[in-house]
Amino acid sequence: MNAPKLSRALVCAMGLSSAVCLSAMARAQAAAEPGAEKLADQRFSEALSMMDAKRYAEACALFEESQRLAPASGTLLNLADCYQQLGRLAKASETFAVAAESARLSGNVARQQVAQKRGEALAPRLAHVTVSVSNAVPGLSVTLDGVELPAKLWATPKAVDPGAHVVRATAPGHQAWEISVPALAEGASHTLAIPRLEPVAAPQLAPEATSEAAQSTDWQTVGAVTGAAVGAVAVVGGTLFGLESQSKHEESDRYCEGNDCTDQRGVDAMHDAIVAGNRATACFIVAGVGLGVAGVLWFVRPFDSADPEPTQVGIGPGRIELRVRW
């Protein structure tokens, strides 16, 4: 492997203006964690060793981490070469372009020229896919290998790696369209046209089905869910109050003997225990009512207003009355 071991310099994403790019790099450097530069150098050295061993996938991952820790045009050049060795020619071409722009912004003319020449040398090997959209429906979205292809790039050759590719088109309210592009060799091109997407037909329900669907969402279902929720909350509350009552009883026992208690701390603790116990009892009563009503509403057939003897639930002081006709 004859890749040069290049020194490192500042880098910025491709397509940003010089002023914005330099400002972003300055902020990145200011926010860099202590030791990031040292760790970046370590990852860079490890990546070079992986390149020498032709372990390109591992090398690319190390170069990427080094670039993340301390952006540098030298790292980008080596990363682009790594992508090229791995067969990711489109990614390599893009990275050479970013490296050239980074070197230009940092004033490193020699490195800029190296990056540009290597990108130009790689260009004839790139495969290209051109997506044509002649009759786009509203909201049309096109992806190439799962990556969004902006509308401004439609009808424009898009550099891709050699091999097979997938183009997919989607739009709200329309059937998705997808096609697999045959495996492309280096330097090959393929053009495809996306047809107008067909609208999704709205399902037509029979009158009987529509009526049943409406009945399935009546107040009985809502009441069952509400009752279960109230019951569950009440169970939790009753449990907590019960534990508090037990704790206060135990606290009272530490200051009192039997039923006679002259220590005010014991008296207060006993009072708190009784109050908590009453609240626990009330919660469990509410829980029983809520869960019972929920069970009746959920498992008993739906109420029918035309039924002369429908299922009925009555709640009164100290009683719960349930009338069910199966």
N, C-alpha and C positions, 0 to 999 in steps of 0.2 A: 504494500500500500504506500503510494507516493504522496499522500496528502501532506502539505506543509504544516508545520506546527507554528501557527501564527500567534503573535502577541495579541493582547486584549485591549479594547477601547469601548467608549460609550456607544449605545445603540438606541433607536427608537422605532416604533412600529411604522410600517410602510404606509405612505399616503398622508401622514400628518405634515403640517407646515413646519418650517424650521423653528419659528418662535414657540409654537405649542409644544413641539417635540423636545426642545432644549429645556423648556419649563418643566415638562413632565419628568425628564431625566433628572433634573435638579431635585425635584421633590422626592423621587425614588431614592436618590443617593442620601438625602437628608434623613429619610425614614428607614434607611437600611439598618438591620439589626447589627449589634456589635459582633464582629467576627465573621460577617457575611462574606466579605472580600476574601478572607483566608479560606473559608469553606468553599467558595466558588473556585478558587485556584486549585484546591484539592480535587474537586470534582472534575475540573478541566484536565488535570494530569491523569486522573483515573480513566477519563474518556479517551485520551490519547493512547493509553495502554490497551484499552479494549479495541481501538481502531487497528493497532499493530497486530492484535490477535485475531483480527477479522470478525470480532464479535460486535457487529454493527448495531444491532438492536439495543444492546446494553450501552454502547458508546453514545448513541443518540440520546438516550434517557439522561445520561450524565451531563452531556453538553447542554441539554434543555434546562436541567437544574442549575448548572453553573450560570447560564444566561439569566435565569430568573433571579438568582441571588445577586449577581453583579453584571448588568447588561454590558456587552462589549462586542464591537464589530469583529474582532478576531475570533471570538467564540462563535459568532454567527457564521463566519466563513467555514470554520471546521464543522459546524452543525450541518450546513448545506452540503458539504462534501460527504458527511455521514449519511444524510438522506439519499444522496445520489448512489452511494455504495449499497444502500439498502433497497434500491429500486424505486424509491419514492421520488421520481423525477420532477413531478409538478411541485411538490413541496420543496425540493432542492432549488428549483428555479425561483420560486417565491422568496426563499430565504437568501439566495444570492442577491436579489433585488433589494431586500431589506438591509443586508450588510453593506451594499454600495451606498445606499442613502444614509446609513449611520456613519459610514466613513466620511462621506461628503460633509455632513453636519459637524463632525469633529475636526475637519480640516485635514484628514489623512488622505491625500490625493492618490498616493501609491496604492493604498489598500482599496480605495474606491475603484481604481482602474482594474485591479486584480479581480474584484468581485464582478464587475461588469463583463470582463472578458470570459470568465468562467461561466457566467450566466448565458452569454451569447453562444459559447461553444456547446452548451447543453440544449439550447433552444431547438435545433433540428431533431432531437431525439424525442421531444414531447409529443404525446398523442393529444388530440383535441376532439371535444364533443360540442356540437352546435345545436342548440334547442330553438326551434322556430315556433312561435305562438301567433297564429293569424287571427283567431277569433276568441279572445279571452273573455271568460265570464267574470262577473264582479267577484273580487276577493280571491282570484286565482293565485295559488302558491305553487312554485315549482322547486323541487329539490333534486340535487344530483348526488347520489351516494349518501343520501340522508342530510345533506347540507343545503341550506336555502340558497337558491340561485336568484339573485336580485333581478327585477324586471329590466334594469338597464343593461344586463348582460345577456338577455334573450337575443337570439340571432347573432351572437358574438361567439367566436370559437373560445371554448374554455379549456385550458390546459389540464390534462388529467394524467395519472400514471398509466402505463401500459397494463392491459388486462380488461376484465369485464366491469361494467358499470350499470347502475340502475337509475332511471329517471322516473319521478313520480309527480303527478299533478293533482291538487285537491282544491276544492272551493266549497264554501258553505252552501248546503242544500243541493249539492251535486255529487254524482258518483265519482269516486277516485279513479284515476287512470295511471297505469304503471307499465313500464316496458324495460326489458333488460337489453342493454347494448352489448353486442357480441364482443368478445375479447379483442382488444386493440393492440396491435404491435407498436413498437417505437416509431414515432413519426406519422402514424396513421391518423385519419380524421373520419368522423362519423357525424352526419346531420340527420336530425329527426324532427318531425312536426307533431306538436301536441294538438289533437282534435278538440273541438268544442265539447266540454264535459256535459254529460246528460244529467238532467235534473233528477233528484230522488223522488219517486212517486210516493205520495202520502198514502198510508195504509187506509183502506176502506173497511169500516166495521159494520157488521150487520146490526139492524136495530136492536135485536135481542142482546147481542154482545155489548152494545153501547149501554143498554139499560142495566145489565148485570155489572158493568164496570162502574156505573154511577152508584149502584147500590153498595158496592164493595167499599166505598169510601164514605159511608154515612157516619152519623154521629156516634153510632155504637162502637165502631173501631176507635174513634178518637177518645171516647169515654174510657174504653178499656186501657189504652195506653196511658191516659192521664191518671187513672186509678192506680195502675201499677207503679207509676213514677211517684205518686204521693205515698203509696205504701212503702216503697223502698226507702224514701227519705225518712219516713216516720220510724222504720226499723232502725236505721242508723242513729237517729236522734234518741230513741228509746234505749239503745245499747249504751250510748255515751252517758245519758243521764243515770242509767243503772250502775255503770262503773263509778260514776261520781258519788252516787248514794252509798255504795259499798265502801268507797274510800273514806267518806265522812263518818260512816258508822265505826270503822276501824280507828279513825282519829279520836272519836268520842270515847271509845273504850280505853284509850290511853289515859284519860283524865277522870273517868268515872268508874264506879264499881256497882255493877248491877243496874237497877233502875234509879238509884239515888245518885244524884250528881250535884255537887256543890261548886265545882270549878266552872267558871263562866265559859272557859274555852271548850269544855266538854258539852255544855248546854248549847253553845252556838253550833258546834259541829253536828250535834244530834238534830238540831233544827234544819241545818243545811241538808243533812241526809234525808230527812222526811220530805223536804221540798223536792229534792232531786228524784226521790223515789216516786212521788206523785206525778212528776213530769214524765218519768219513764213509763209509768202505767198509762198515762194519757196518750203518749206516743204509740205504744203498742196497740192500744184500742184503735187509734186512727189507722195504724198499719193494717190491722186485721180487717177493718172496714174497707180500706182502699184496695187491698189485694183481693178481698172477697168479691167486691163489685167488679174489679178488673177481670177476675176469673169468670164470673157470670156473663159479662158482656162479651168476653172473647170466645168462650167455648159454647155458649148457648146459641141456637140459631138466631139470625137477625130478626129484630122486632118487625112486626108487620102491622101497620096501622089498621088494616082491614080485619085483622084477627080479633075476634071478640074476647079472647082470653090470652093476651100476650104475656110474655115473661115480665114480672114486676119485681122491683126492689123497693122496700120501704125501710126507712131509717127513722127511729124515734128515740126518745129518752130511755136509755137502758135496754134497747131492743133493736134487732135487725130482722126484718121480715122479708122472705124471699119466696116468690111464687113463680114456678117454672112449669111450662107445658112442653113436653118433649115430643 
